[in-house]
Amino acid sequence: MEEKPLTSAFDPAGARTLSAYRAGGGYAAARKAIEKMTPTAVAGEVKAANLRGRGGAGFPAGVKWGFVPQGDSGPKYLCVNADEGEPGTFKDRYILAHDPHLLLEGILIACYAVGIQEAFIYIRGEYEELARRLEEAISEAEVAGILGKNAFGSGFALDVRVRRGAGAYICGEETALLESLEGRRGQPRLKPPFPATVGLFGRPTVINNVETLANLPGIIARGAEWFMGLGRPGDGGTRLYGVSGSVVRPGVYELHIGTPLREIIFLHAGGLAPGRTLKAVIPGGMSSTILLPEEIDVAMDCASLTAAGTMIGSAGIIVLDDSVSMKTVLDRVTRFYAHESCGQCTPCRVGTSWIRRIVQRRNDGRPRAGDLDQIVRLAEAMSGRTFCPFGDAAALPVLGLIRKFRQELEA
């Protein structure tokens, strides 16, 4: 039977309760970590597992933890990034909805490994029901003595709180998330310093994605070697691939890291509707570069997609068939990024709005010669010149669409 450590316990009938979670072995890994392992050993196991961040950047989680200064007796924080705002991405909501205690156990393990006693789950404002479920799960765990001042009677203390965002896509960027948590407008900070040394309230802070933390119980329970066996060298485990668009069975699929994109679309997601042909695929959420049908024979992992000129990002796969107009895609991409730019830095503020005005004018039937070339120049001027990755996220899909579908967009 294929192992699915993240989704095997999903059951709408009640798996999200503490009793159901513990009946399936829940919190045994956290107890093992706290009672039988040192924090250094826990961090070492995660590092050996090659668990890459599942939020978009793909940075190894164990390495990130290692940047937190040792020997500092002051407070340190964990911030859980549950601000799932990337268009085409909906994987984390399934963990929050069906198995919130899996996330809480991962939080407990991470905090023990790094020496953190206070964690914040920053969840997007639209996830109102999921925020309520998280708060219920935290309350259950506190009453059971799993969270709070004396986890498992060990003396290790951990306070976990839920904080809701206000609907800003930019707050998915880690430093904008910190600004929002501190009560200010969500805008990115200039780095360095990095959050691991100067983060929330000026203190060392670890920021991890929901799916990243949900992998920790399995790693501690079964070991780094087992986790590595599920993935590829340098990129361990399974991954939640969210497939949407022109497929027969859209949804979230937990598959081994490196599963071919073509297999995900045509085997697991059921392929396209009868009579339709594949036109393009966006492989990692809206901010990733679009792929043509002849480019989808690629493994869905960080290294392979980077080599293919795109990125895995949040693993949100958007499938487009021959009925989809690329003019519509360009319209929606540019509208989204112009609306969501925080406006802090000039290249992004001016670039996204200028591109949007050109696209809107063309939509209104007033195209001009050289419009697409001007859009390319503006997008290239944004790339690598902004406070945060938002500029690249706005530029890459636009550049990909124009370079690969220029004839259609010019028509």
Secondary structure, 3 states (H helix, E strand, C coil): CCCCCCCCCCCCCCCCCHHHHHHCCCCHHHHHHHHHCCHHHHHHHHHHCCCECCCCCCCEHHHHHCCCCCCCCCCCEEEEEECCCCCCCCCHHHHHHHCHHHHHHHHHHHHHHHCCCEEEEEECCCCHHHHHHHHHHHHHHHHCCCCECCHHHCCCCEEEEEEECCCCHHHHCHHHHHHHHCCCCCCCCCCCCCCCCCCHHHCCEEEEEHHHHHCHHHHHHHCHHHHHHCCECCECCEEEEEEEECCCCCEEEEEECCCEHHHHHHHHCCCCCCCCCEEEEECCCCCCCCECHHHCCCECCHHHHHHCCCCCCCCEEEEEECCCCHHHHHHHHHHHHHHHCCCCCHHHHHHHHHHHHHHHHHHCCCCCCCHHHHHHHHHHHHCCCCCCCHHHHHHHHHHHHHHHCHHHHHC
